[in-house]
Each structure stands twice: as C-alpha cells, then as structure tokens.
Amino acid sequence: QVQLVESGGGLVQAGGSLRLSCAASGRTFGGYVMDWFRQAPGKERERVAAIRWNAGITYYADSVKGRFTISRDFAKKMVYLQMNSLKPEDTAVYYCAADPQGRLSFGEPDYWGQGTQVTVSS
C-alpha cells in the first residue's frame, strides 16, 4: 500500500519561500508520476507540479512556473516542492499524490497524502 506523508507547510510572508516534503513508502515508484496539488477554500483543486519518478521530466502549472521547483530523491523516496516568491494567492492546502499510470499533466492520481497548509500573508 502506497503511503504519502507531507510536511513543511506553514505561514510565510509574501515574497518568502517554503519547501514542502513528501515521504513516499510502500513500494518502488518506477513508472510513477509524483504530483503536487493544491486546493484553496472555494476553489477547484489544481495540479501545480509533477515529476516522472525515473526520468525526472517535470510539469508546472502556468501559475507557478519560474517560482516553484519539484524534485525527487531516489534513495530517500522523497518528493519536494520548493516554493519561492510566494504570493497570497498561493495560500492553500497542498497535497502530494502518486499516479501509477504515469500521467504527467492530467488524470486523477490513485494515492494521496493528507495535505499540509500553506498560508501566505500580504
């Protein structure tokens, strides 16, 4: 059973940075795509970044391009989301997710973490 546990959320001022971490366990992830989604109150869930576990190919939503960076550590089975130049509109619950079907920018992942709150104050 795949388990995903996020950490690293918190409160930060606009212009600041945060790094989210996702600890993945339960199997090997070759062929998977690992995603970061977010959902703000009253808004639809948004895929902000994704990475192919083996090849390292990435995807970013237009809203975060140039500010967020997704990465993974094979040995530690960790996925990271480095968030720079944060804006109040980045405030949301951020979720780590895993897609065994390897879809980089579409589709619904099979596995989800519990989420971590990111709040950006103006």
URPEBEL-V267730 format. One record per pair of residues at least 6 apart in sequence whose ideal C-beta (glycine too) atoms are under 6 Angstrom apart, sorted by the first residue. I is the first residue (numbers start at 1). J is the second residue. D is the distance in whole Angstrom. If there is no record, write none. Layout:
BEGIN
{{I/J/D} {I/J/D}}
END
This chain:
BEGIN
{{1/26/5} {2/26/4} {2/98/6} {2/111/4} {3/25/5} {3/26/5} {4/22/6} {4/24/6} {4/96/5} {4/111/6} {4/113/4} {5/23/5} {5/113/6} {6/22/5} {6/96/5} {6/113/5} {6/116/4} {7/21/5} {8/19/6} {8/20/4} {8/21/5} {9/116/3} {9/117/5} {9/118/5} {11/119/5} {12/18/5} {12/86/6} {12/120/6} {13/121/5} {14/87/6} {14/88/6} {14/120/6} {14/122/5} {16/86/5} {17/84/5} {18/83/5} {19/80/6} {19/82/5} {20/81/4} {20/94/6} {21/78/6} {21/80/6} {22/79/4} {22/96/3} {23/78/6} {24/77/5} {29/53/4} {30/54/5} {31/102/5} {32/53/5} {32/98/5} {32/100/6} {33/50/5} {33/52/6} {33/99/4} {33/102/5} {33/103/6} {33/104/5} {34/51/5} {34/53/6} {34/79/5} {34/98/6} {35/47/6} {35/50/4} {35/97/4} {35/109/6} {36/48/5} {36/49/5} {36/81/5} {37/45/5} {37/47/5} {37/95/5} {37/97/6} {38/46/6} {38/48/5} {38/92/4} {38/94/5} {39/45/4} {39/92/6} {39/93/5} {40/92/4} {48/61/5} {48/64/5} {49/60/5} {49/68/6} {49/70/4} {50/59/4} {50/104/5} {51/58/5} {51/70/5} {51/72/6} {58/70/6} {59/104/5} {59/105/5} {67/84/5} {67/85/5} {68/83/5} {69/82/4} {70/81/6} {71/80/5} {72/79/5} {86/120/5} {88/120/5} {88/122/5} {90/120/5} {91/119/5} {91/120/5} {93/115/4} {93/117/5} {94/116/5} {94/118/5} {95/112/6} {95/113/6} {95/115/5} {96/113/4} {97/109/4} {97/112/5} {98/109/6} {98/111/4} {99/109/4} {100/110/6}}
END
